[in-house]
Amino acid sequence: MKFMPSSATSIRTVNNMADPIVELTIQPKRLDLSETERDLLSEELRGLINALPPQSRTPYQVLAESVKEASVPPQQIRLLESVLELVLGSGKTRHSHRAEGERVLQGLFKRTARGQATEQQIAQVNRALEVLKDQKVEKIEASSSVPGHYTLTINTSDMQLQLVIHARGIAVDKTTI
């Protein structure tokens, strides 16, 4: 699967599992923030910076300054993506800012290359699941080969669909007809 998000970042898959590895081919564009995005992200960054040991704070402090200006430059986008994944994935944003704050930062994440790659993965999985519509499901089985990496296998009378679920999302692993 090759996918070119609007930020001119390429996504490639590994082991046919659609586990995205982001490779910068051209610097992504500057990411401008709304006032609400700026305020929420500033608060999240303050908490993160305070929790870090002093020797690890510098890149986050630089990002916080850019966020304060409501404009994140291309060289800080990857760090921004990581921060958003952390605060959204941990549930911290929902706990601190309720569903509305989570929705705002999720929308910001979707504007990044990783967010666009995630949306692409979900669309691919949904297209694969759509094929199962009106088929008789004979068996659904979940398994785990290693902690944090799961496989969901769906057998119908016409095909088998195998999905992988892991920290980076969900993806179609293989289909057999």
Secondary structure, DSSP 8 states (H G I E B T S, - for coil): --B--TTSEEEE-STTTT--EEEESS----EE--HHHHHHHHHHHHHHHHHS-GGG-HHHHHHHHHHHTTEE-GGGHHHHHHHHHHHHHTSHHHHHHHHHHHHHHHHHHHTSHHHHHHHHHHHHHHHHHHTTTTS-EEEEEEEEEETTEEEEEEEESS-EEEEEEETTEEEEEEEE-
